[in-house]
Amino acid sequence: MLSLYIYYQVHPDHAAVLQGAVQDMQARLRSAMPGLAASLHVREDAGASALTWMEIYHFNGHADDRAWATFEGALAMQAAQLPEGLIGARQVERFRALPARTAH
């Protein structure tokens, strides 16, 4: 299973508006992409001057390369329309789950 992790920093003064925008974006993507799971997380940093957020995406069940390409295209278009408040660029990482080891 493939998972997409996107992390970035957010200016605290813009956090409330940006949180709503990201969660609305995720709801639209889930609605358009059957089986898509999406969540938004914040790093637990006491005293940080900027918030670090992480969006996590994966498909429940099998999604082929075409489904991922469609999803990533839709995500890029919607993310480009997010309101101000990000500090720097969104960093995208892709991880694939390792298969379970068989006991010997």
N, C-alpha and C positions, 0 to 999 in steps of 0.2 A: 504494500500500500504506500502510495506517495502522499506526502504532506508538504504544504507550503507554509513557511514561516516568514512573516514580514515584520521587521522591527524598525522603530524610529523614535525620535525624541519629540516631545510635545511641550510647548510653552504652557505653564500652568494657567495663565490668564485665558487661554483659548481652549482649555481641556473640556469644559462642559459642552460647548457648541460642537467641537470636533468629535467628542464621544457620540453624540446624537447622530452626526453625519456618518461616521464610520459604521455604527450599528444599523442605521437605515440602509446604507450601501450593502452591508452583509445580508440584510433581510431581502433586499431586491435580488441579490445574487442567488440566495437560497431558493427564492421563488422561481427564478428562471432556470435553475440547474437542479433537476431532481437528484437527491442523494447527497447534495453538498452540505457539509457541516462547516460552520464558521463561528469563531469566537474571538473576543477581544480581551487581552490581559494587560495588566500594568505591573511593572517591576516593583518589588518592595524595597524602595530606597528611602530610608529616613533621611530627611534633610537635603535631598537632591534639588538642585535649582531647576532641573528639567525632568519631566516624566518620561520614562521609557515604556512604550507600548509595544505589544506584539499581537498581530493578527495571525490566527492559525486556521488553515483550510485543509480539508481532505474530503474525499467522497466516501460515503458509506456504501460498500459494495464495490464492484469493479467499474473503473472509469478508464477508457482507453486514451491513447495519446491525442486523438481528435477532441475528446471531451475536455481534456486538460487545456489544449490550445484554445478552445472556445472560451473556457472559463477564464484563462489568463488574459485573453484579449478583452473580455467584458470587464474584468477587474481593473485592467490598466486604464480603460476609458473612464470608468467611474471614479477611480482614485485620482485621476487628473482633475476632477471637479470638486475635490474636497476643499473645504474652506481653509483659510490661513490658520497657522498655529504650529505647523511642523517645523522642527529645527533640523535642517539638512534633508537628505534624501531618504526615501524608504529603502531599506536593505532587504533583499529577497533571498531566501535560502530554501533549497529543496532537499528533503530527506526521504529516503525510501526505507521502509521497515525491513529488517533482516528476517529471513525465514527462521522459524523455530528450529532449534537443534534437536536432532533425534538422539535418544538415549542409546548408548552402546552396551 
